[in-house]
Amino acid sequence: MDGVTPNHQVGEKAREGHPFVFVLDTNSTPLQPTTPARARKLLHQDRAVVARHTPFAIRLKDRTVGQSQVDGVELGIDPGAKHTGIAVFTTKDGERRGLYAVELTHRGCRIRDKLTARSAYRRGRRSRNLRYRAPRFSNRTRPKGWLAPSLRHRVDTTMSWTARLARWAPVRAVHVERVAFDVHTMSHGGPLEGTEYQHGTLHGTEARQYLLAKWERACAYCGATGVPLNIDHIQPRSRGGSDRVSNLCTACVPCNEKKSNREVEEFLKDSPHLLTQILAQAKTPLRDGAAVNTTRWALWHALDGAFPSVRAASGGRTKWNRQRTGLPKTHTLDALCVGELDTVTRTPVTVLAVAATGRGTYTRTCPDKYGFPRLRLPRQKQFFGYQTGDLARAVVPTGKWTGTHTGRVAVRASGKFNIKTAYGLIQSIRHKHFRLLQRADGYAYTTRLEGPTGTT
């Protein structure tokens, strides 16, 4: 939709409000979400109990779904490579009222880095003729629809949270943005026509000759000429850099060895002008766009099999809706604008930021930089009924940390736990002072105000 002038802003500016509270009946069947004031009143009258701390949900004691009016809610999903926005809203006569917003942060990059490190450890032990895992054939067949673990994680976490929200709210329909990125046009930096789509960056040349001509047969870092030049990755592969020719430059042997696997921003921190010149010639990596392209159909098929009504929309439609309603660019507000709508009358003032952290590790040792094991870890995760990541409240009667502290705990076999709160880390609190609020579920939760955060 770039270059297209959107319609004038429709309706009044959407008013902001506190996120709604999820409500369950006596049988844990989802009812219509309610306002925080109504939830406090139900809890004060002892008609409800807290069913979940984060996201906050209550369970009624005296009402079932058959005795309630349930209009239902809808979900909007804005999938991304690093973050996915999910919005819970109601629709009436083309007007959407945002009730709840979730920004899900994936850990696909961490999964990729861990798999790469594991492969390097195994390769190193084989080359040193140590005890190692036997290599497997490289021509193994993969099942149809196979995705790399880092990509499968994006689909699984998105599906996990849509299923969770469906357990807490009566979801009637799902709107998902099914966007496709033209990575060839993105790498070219402008529109392509006809046979230009068949010509890559190296059309009619070779990689080394192309780089020598691009960097004028000189070292990109010190400008030395007439010396042997190596091909260096501007962003190291060990730090997420790719083998694209736009991420390569020529470097003399001393500069190449001095830079090693450091990021170019760290290596040239004392030469900001040179850093700006190099980054201007290095194009933005395409891995985020490629990740969205690879997972969009897998996510669509998974949603279509889990919900009775799933509707797809383009990214251009989402942008048009957002500009018409006068909303800023965020993942959660994009999710609220997915699909057909006339106007948005309400948006949540805060967003639940959910970061995938995992549930721990199966390994009982931590390898050092050479791949040798160290730090023997215990074989059990729970101590005194708690495990690392549980949400708990500690009431300390005496001592240095006297008071009430709420946050995530880190357990120790000694019974002295640490708790990380919004105000800092509290150490060495006895387990008997803790009260469990919510079990660890593989995610870290924070709340922030709605608005641009500079992430993609």
Summary of the structure (lengths in Angstrom):
residues: 456
radius of gyration: 26.5
end to end distance: 18.7
largest distance: 85.0
contacts: 1281
relative contact order: 0.15
helix: 30%
strand: 28%
